[in-house]
Amino acid sequence: MIVVTGAAGFIGSCLVSRLNKQGYTDIVVVDDFSKHEKDQNLEGKTIQAKVGRKDFIKWLDEFGEEVEFIYHIGARTDTTEFDTTIFDELNLNYSKDIWNLAVKYNIPLVYASSAATYGLGEFGYNDDHDVVEKLKPLNPYGDSKNDFDKWVLKQEATPPFWAGLKFFNVYGPNEYHKGRMASVIFHAHKQIGDTEAMKLFRSHNPDYKDGEQLRDFVYVKDVVEVCLYLMEESPDSGIYNLGSGNARTFIDLVTNTFKAMDLEPSISFIDTPADIRDKYQYFTEANMNKLINSGYSKDFTSLEEGVADYVRNYLIPNKYY
């Protein structure tokens, strides 16, 4: 029995789909199922049972001996939320409870960390464990993810295998419900569809031209391939970056979105809002050496291929993965 938390969400639902494609159907999905805007993410997928997020810890303590693997993908991911008590409850303490039960029942565990832990990148984007204590996230969401990473690295009792995945800028199908927290490609597709034009943030850093701010965009189909690899191969336990390893500009991203929609690019620039300007990241790029050296050998989808697949096969026909 495989457990996926956050299973009705973006990455979680794509992971359930990928597990099904691999032949895994004995899946218990965990989420807040009162939010019906996510219902379609799980339609057509083969699962064994649904467990509400608030009931999961009790359920796991009851059925832990039957669980073979846990993917803890669920989290509060709103980077604009500043109520730290929410993150303490949902991202930190909840994750500690899952970890402790994974230890108790000897269950391998993969959990979602985040590239938000890297802050402005003062210490680079290397997933070395010795840098975790130094990192300075820019918001309570990033703090909560880094706080859990720090806690994990101090634990003497661990699951038989564990991995924390620092997701970079993930994009792809099944994010219809995410609203303002959806990927730039999702918003670009909508804005271009409505206006046949796209507005990007102007650069306020003299080292970067407008639209040439760089991000590591990673396709969700690659993310779930890595998740599957970690379960089936169990490399060394640890914290792993999960990006494409190749930073690209927002102009690249949006130009490819126009192309996928068979439209000529029309891009203009607006000022970055003053309240986020000082904390705006101009460059992120995952160092992927640890994962590759662990034995992961699949190529990552190029931005061109990923955007074309996402826009043409999911966004335009309004389909799910």
C-alpha positions in Angstrom: 0.0 0.0 0.0 1.4 3.4 -1.1 0.3 6.6 0.6 0.2 10.0 -1.3 -0.6 13.1 0.8 -1.7 16.2 -1.1 -3.0 13.7 -3.6 -5.8 15.9 -5.0 -3.4 18.7 -5.6 -1.1 19.6 -8.5 2.0 17.4 -8.0 0.2 14.8 -5.9 -2.4 14.0 -8.5 0.2 13.8 -11.3 2.1 11.4 -9.0 -1.0 9.2 -8.5 -1.4 9.1 -12.3 2.2 8.1 -12.9 2.0 5.4 -10.2 -1.1 4.0 -12.0 0.7 4.0 -15.3 3.5 2.0 -13.6 0.9 -0.6 -12.4 0.5 0.6 -8.8 -3.2 0.7 -7.8 -3.0 0.0 -4.1 -2.9 3.7 -3.3 -4.3 5.6 -0.4 -4.9 9.3 -1.2 -4.8 11.9 1.6 -6.0 15.5 1.2 -8.6 18.0 2.3 -11.4 16.6 0.2 -13.8 19.4 1.3 -12.2 21.6 -1.4 -14.2 20.4 -4.4 -12.3 22.5 -7.0 -9.6 19.8 -6.9 -12.0 16.8 -7.4 -11.3 16.4 -11.1 -7.6 16.0 -10.4 -8.4 12.4 -9.2 -11.1 11.5 -11.6 -10.3 8.3 -13.5 -7.5 7.3 -11.3 -7.3 4.0 -9.5 -7.0 4.2 -5.8 -7.8 2.0 -2.8 -9.1 4.6 -0.3 -9.4 8.3 0.6 -8.3 9.6 4.0 -9.0 13.2 5.1 -5.9 15.2 6.0 -7.1 15.7 9.6 -7.7 12.0 10.0 -4.5 10.8 8.5 -2.2 10.7 11.5 -4.6 8.6 13.4 -5.2 6.4 10.3 -1.4 5.9 9.8 -0.9 4.9 13.4 -3.6 2.3 12.9 -2.6 0.9 9.5 1.1 1.7 9.5 2.2 -1.9 9.3 0.4 -2.3 5.9 2.0 0.8 4.4 5.0 0.2 2.1 5.8 3.7 1.1 4.8 7.3 1.9 4.9 10.3 -0.5 4.3 13.3 1.7 3.5 15.9 -1.0 0.8 17.8 0.8 1.6 21.3 2.2 0.4 24.8 2.5 2.2 26.4 -0.4 1.0 30.0 -0.4 4.1 32.2 -0.5 1.9 35.3 0.2 0.6 33.9 3.5 2.3 35.4 6.6 0.4 33.6 9.4 3.2 31.5 10.7 0.9 29.4 12.9 -0.7 28.0 9.7 2.7 26.8 8.4 3.7 25.5 11.8 0.6 23.3 11.9 0.4 22.1 8.3 4.0 22.1 7.1 6.2 21.6 10.2 4.4 19.7 12.9 2.2 17.6 10.6 5.3 16.6 8.8 7.1 15.7 12.0 4.2 13.5 13.0 4.4 11.7 9.6 8.2 11.2 10.0 7.8 9.8 13.5 5.2 7.3 12.4 7.3 6.3 9.3 10.1 5.6 11.8 7.8 3.7 14.1 6.5 1.4 11.3 9.7 1.3 9.2 8.2 3.0 6.2 10.3 4.7 3.5 9.4 8.3 3.1 9.7 11.0 0.4 8.6 14.5 1.4 8.3 17.8 -0.4 10.7 20.4 0.5 11.1 23.5 -1.7 13.6 25.7 -3.5 12.0 28.5 -1.5 14.4 27.5 1.2 17.3 29.0 -0.8 16.0 32.6 -0.4 17.9 35.0 -2.6 20.5 32.3 -3.3 23.2 33.9 -1.2 24.7 30.4 -0.6 24.0 29.0 -4.1 21.5 26.3 -5.0 23.4 23.2 -3.9 21.6 20.5 -1.9 24.5 19.9 0.4 23.3 19.2 4.0 25.9 21.5 5.6 24.3 24.6 4.0 20.8 24.0 5.3 21.4 25.7 8.6 22.7 28.8 6.8 19.8 29.4 4.4 17.6 32.5 4.7 14.2 31.9 3.1 12.2 35.0 2.1 8.8 34.1 3.6 7.1 31.9 6.2 6.4 29.2 3.6 10.1 28.9 2.9 10.9 29.1 6.5 8.6 26.2 7.3 10.2 24.0 4.7 13.7 24.8 5.8 12.7 24.3 9.4 11.6 20.8 8.7 14.7 20.1 6.7 16.8 21.3 9.6 14.8 19.1 12.0 15.1 16.1 9.8 18.9 16.4 9.6 19.1 16.3 13.4 17.1 13.1 13.8 18.9 10.0 14.9 15.9 7.8 14.3 15.0 7.8 10.6 12.8 5.8 8.1 14.7 3.0 6.3 15.0 5.3 3.3 14.0 9.0 3.2 14.4 11.9 0.7 13.4 15.5 0.9 12.8 17.0 -2.6 13.5 20.7 -3.1 11.1 21.5 -5.9 12.0 24.4 -8.1 9.5 26.1 -10.4 7.2 23.2 -11.2 4.7 23.6 -14.0 2.3 21.3 -15.8 -1.2 19.8 -15.9 -3.6 19.6 -12.9 -3.0 23.0 -11.5 -6.3 24.5 -12.6 -7.3 25.0 -8.9 -4.2 26.9 -7.8 -5.4 30.4 -8.6 -2.6 33.0 -8.2 -0.2 30.3 -7.0 -0.4 28.5 -10.4 2.7 28.5 -12.7 3.6 31.5 -14.9 2.7 29.3 -18.0 -0.8 28.7 -16.7 -1.3 32.5 -16.2 0.4 33.3 -19.5 -1.9 31.0 -21.4 -5.0 32.6 -19.9 -3.7 36.2 -20.4 -2.6 35.5 -24.0 -6.0 33.8 -24.7 -7.8 36.8 -23.4 -5.7 39.6 -24.8 -3.3 38.0 -27.4 -0.5 39.7 -25.3 1.5 39.1 -22.2 2.8 41.5 -19.5 5.9 40.5 -17.6 7.6 42.2 -14.6 10.2 44.8 -15.6 13.7 44.2 -14.2 14.8 46.4 -11.4 18.3 44.9 -11.3 20.9 46.5 -13.7 22.5 43.0 -14.2 19.3 41.7 -15.9 17.4 43.1 -18.9 13.6 43.2 -18.8 12.2 39.7 -19.0 15.6 38.1 -18.7 15.2 37.2 -15.1 16.1 33.5 -14.8 14.3 30.6 -13.2 14.7 26.8 -13.1 11.4 25.7 -14.6 10.8 21.9 -14.3 8.0 19.9 -15.9 5.8 18.0 -13.5 6.1 14.9 -15.5 9.9 14.9 -14.8 9.1 15.5 -11.1 7.0 12.4 -10.8 9.6 10.3 -12.7 12.1 11.2 -10.0 9.6 10.3 -7.3 9.0 6.9 -8.9 12.8 6.4 -9.1 13.3 7.1 -5.5 10.7 4.5 -4.4 11.9 1.8 -6.8 15.6 2.3 -6.4 16.1 3.7 -2.9 19.5 5.5 -3.4 21.2 7.2 -0.5 18.8 9.0 1.8 19.1 12.8 1.9 17.8 16.1 0.6 17.8 16.4 -3.2 17.3 19.3 -5.5 14.5 18.7 -8.1 14.7 21.2 -11.0 15.7 20.9 -14.6 19.2 22.1 -13.8 18.9 24.7 -16.6 17.8 28.2 -15.8 15.7 29.9 -18.5 14.3 33.5 -19.0 10.7 34.5 -18.6 10.9 35.7 -22.2 11.8 32.2 -23.2 8.9 30.8 -21.2 6.3 33.2 -22.6 7.6 33.1 -26.2 7.2 29.3 -26.2 3.7 29.8 -24.8 2.8 32.0 -27.7 4.3 29.5 -30.1 2.3 26.6 -28.6 -0.9 28.8 -29.1 0.1 29.5 -32.7 0.4 33.2 -32.0 3.0 35.8 -32.6 4.7 37.1 -29.4 3.4 40.4 -28.0 5.2 41.1 -24.7 5.2 44.3 -22.6 6.6 45.1 -19.2 5.2 46.4 -15.9 6.9 47.4 -12.7 7.4 44.7 -10.2 5.2 45.6 -7.2 7.1 47.6 -4.6 6.2 45.3 -1.8 7.9 42.3 -3.3 10.7 44.1 -5.2 13.3 43.7 -2.5 12.7 40.0 -2.2 12.4 39.2 -5.9 14.6 36.4 -7.2 16.5 37.2 -10.4 18.1 33.8 -10.7 17.5 30.2 -9.6 19.1 27.1 -11.0 19.2 23.7 -9.3 22.5 21.9 -9.0 21.3 18.4 -10.0 24.6 16.5 -9.5 23.5 14.7 -6.3 20.5 13.1 -7.9 22.4 12.3 -11.1 25.3 10.8 -9.2 22.8 8.7 -7.2 22.0 6.8 -10.4 19.1 8.8 -12.0 19.7 8.8 -15.7 16.6 10.1 -17.4 16.8 13.3 -19.4 14.8 16.3 -18.2 12.2 17.8 -20.6 13.3 20.9 -22.3 11.3 24.1 -21.7 10.3 24.1 -25.4 9.0 20.5 -25.2 7.4 20.9 -21.8 5.5 24.1 -22.7 4.3 22.7 -26.0 3.0 19.5 -24.3 1.4 21.4 -21.4 -0.3 24.0 -23.5 -1.4 21.9 -26.5 -2.4 18.7 -24.7 -3.8 20.0 -21.4 -4.5 23.7 -21.3 -6.1 24.2 -24.7 -8.4 21.1 -24.5 -8.8 21.6 -20.7 -7.6 18.1 -19.9 -6.0 16.5 -16.9 -3.0 14.2 -16.5 
